[in-house]
Amino acid sequence: MVCESWKAKLDTYLDGEIPEKEMRTFDAHVRNCPSCSADALTKVQMKRAIQAAGKRFTPSAEFRKRMQQSIAPKRQRSFRLGWMLAAAAAMILVVGSLTSAYLGIRSGRDLASRDHVYSEIADLHVATLASSSPVDVISTDRHTVKPWFQGKIPFAFNLPDLQNSEFSLLGGRMTYLDQTPGAHLIYDVRKHHISVFVFQERSLKLPASLENNFLSPKKPFNMETWSQGGLRYFVIGDASAADINNLAKLFKTTSS
Amino acid sequence: MFYYVDVSGAELQPDSFEELAMPLFDQLYNFAHWLTQNREEAEDLVQETYVKALKGFSSFQLGTNFRAWMYRILRNTFLTSRTGLKATMTVPLDLEEDGPEVAVERDTPETLLFDRTNRELLQHTIDELPVYFREILLLCEVEEMSYQEISETLSVPIGTVMSRLSRARKTLRDRLRPQVQAGAGTAAMAKGTNHGL
């Protein structure tokens, strides 16, 4: 089989920079072509080796401390003191509630890394809802919310049509997990807020046991996560397990 | 490390800068050290980058890529910190016009190399690459930046990112090959099983 046209794009494919539709075709070809899969393996080994070798230098603790001191804002005791105190009190409340939620989710020190990911997602969900401006793009129209992410995150995704469903879209914002940019959508169902997070799967360092894991009944939030089309989805909220699952199904259908 | 940053505020405050910039500290330092190849210079470069970024933070546009912005400041600071370096950063046009690497030879012992985790050899070879190849490899493979982010960081079109990356990978591979083959041969000789190499 002549594979030159595929091989010419192999680096771009492995960098995750090929359009999603073409990516699926490429996946299928690489799976079935021994020559291309061998080349892909070699290139992946090289990428991993460079990644490992590239993380080589670490700043000293002293330098970090010096830098933190040099960029820390100078606190002013002025007419803004009252406002600052109020803000500080609010921060303490937020941090307190976040810590409680965090500790509530993390019931022990020996939590598995899977639970750690759940905790991070729960934190993002809680922190956003506690914010005075939970969304950056406020719209119930998916055709408004989706284009807003263009150029802000390095991938595209589809939003489900909510007609004839109980869900309504409130808006979206950018978010970060494991230093990876992603999309955060917020939905409403019977006065419960549900967060949907979308990240590039390849950018996250997730435990293998996370795959298709469903719900966490002993925790404050129900959560479902899955991987589809190179993207990792998380759906989380205090709504019922059935609601979480229904919203997840809508996304899965739209993205398939 | 997991962290969360919020760039949604109506106004960018100095507090926001610290929250956004400090999580990038380790990565920026690593990149700076690769560029300067010297700890003291790397520290100076990172420090100058943060000072410049803090000064210019009010002009940072919400919704744009903060990480790429920081890396761009660091790189530009690096370029202007060494006399004449800018000239060496200019990649000859004929390099950019070359197409992507197409063929991959099957019988190279790369697998052996990386199975043995010969990290120092690889680090040395990356060190020896020209800066314009070194930086793009690190941004792509270590910082895992998208082509768009690299394009913003280096201020070059995405097409240039792709061709330069391809050339960088090919150059690295070409320089590694003789060392790898020598290493593989030596290892096999030591085991007394040099057939097939």
Interface residues (C-beta under 8 A of the other chain):
Chain A: E4 K7 A8 K9 L10 D11 T12 D15 G16 E17 A38 D39 T42 K43 Q45 M46 K47 R48 A49 I50 Q51 A52 A53 G54 K55 R56 F57 T58 P59 F63 R64 R66 M67 Q68 S70 I71 A72 P73 E120 D123 L124 A127 S131 S133 D136 G151 K152 P154 R173 M174 T175 Y176 L177 D178 Q179 P181 S203
Chain B: M1 F2 Y3 Y4 V5 D6 V7 S8 G9 A10 Q13 P14 D15 F17 E18 A21 M22 P23 F25 D26 Q27 Y29 N30 H33 W34 R39 A42 E43 V46 Q47 Y50 V51 L54 G63 N65 G99 P100 E101 V102 A103 V104 R106 T108 E110 T111 L113 F114 T117 R119 L122 Q123 I126 L137 L138 C140 E141 V142 E144 S146 Y147 Q148 E149 M162 L165 S166 R169 L172 R173
